[in-house]
Amino acid sequence: MPKPNKKQPKRTVLISCMHCKTNLFKYRKGGKGALVKCFVERITEDYTHDKIHCPQCEQEFARETMIRGAPALKIIGGKVHMK
C-alpha cells in the first residue's frame, strides 16, 4: 500500500463540532470530497484534548486507526462540519 503524499496540501479547512459548533482543529485537506478521514500529521492546530472527543459537549466525533501505515482519525458521519 502506498503511503500518504509527503507534500502537504495547501488548502486548510476548519473542522468544528456539528452539535455545539466548537472548533476542533485546522486540517490540511487535499481534494474536493467529503471529510472521511484525517491524517494526524496534517493537523496544523488542535483544539481538543484527546483528538476524538469534542472539548465542549464531550461527543465522540472520530475513531483512531491506521490508514496506509500512518495514524489517522476516521470521522463518524454527521458529527463534524468543515468550512
SVG drawing of the C-alpha trace seen along z (x, -y; Angstrom):
<svg xmlns="http://www.w3.org/2000/svg" viewBox="-26 -28 33 30">
<polyline fill="none" stroke="black" stroke-width="0.4" points="0.0,0.0 1.3,-3.5 1.9,-6.0 0.1,-9.3 1.7,-12.0 4.6,-13.6 3.9,-17.0 1.3,-18.7 -1.8,-20.1 -2.1,-23.9 -5.8,-24.2 -6.5,-24.5 -10.0,-23.8 -11.5,-24.4 -13.3,-21.4 -16.0,-22.1 -18.4,-20.0 -21.9,-19.7 -23.7,-19.6 -22.2,-22.6 -20.2,-24.4 -16.9,-24.3 -13.7,-24.4 -11.9,-21.1 -8.9,-21.5 -7.4,-23.0 -6.5,-20.4 -4.7,-20.5 -7.1,-18.8 -6.4,-17.6 -9.2,-17.1 -12.8,-18.3 -14.7,-15.4 -16.3,-15.0 -14.2,-14.6 -13.9,-10.9 -10.5,-10.6 -7.9,-12.9 -4.2,-12.0 -2.8,-13.1 0.4,-14.6 -1.8,-17.0 -3.5,-18.6 -2.0,-22.0 -3.8,-23.3 -5.5,-21.1 -8.2,-22.5 -9.2,-19.1 -7.8,-17.2 -7.7,-13.7 -8.4,-14.1 -11.6,-12.1 -14.0,-13.9 -15.3,-17.4 -13.9,-19.5 -17.3,-21.4 -20.0,-18.7 -17.8,-15.5 -19.4,-13.9 -17.2,-11.4 -16.6,-12.5 -13.8,-10.2 -12.1,-6.9 -8.3,-6.4 -7.0,-4.0 -4.1,-3.3 -4.6,-4.0 -1.9,-3.0 0.6,-2.7 0.0,-6.2 -2.0,-7.2 -5.4,-8.7 -8.8,-9.6 -11.9,-8.1 -14.6,-10.7 -18.0,-9.5 -20.6,-10.7 -22.7,-13.7 -20.6,-14.6 -18.4,-17.4 -18.7,-20.3 -15.9,-21.5 -15.5,-25.1"/>
</svg>
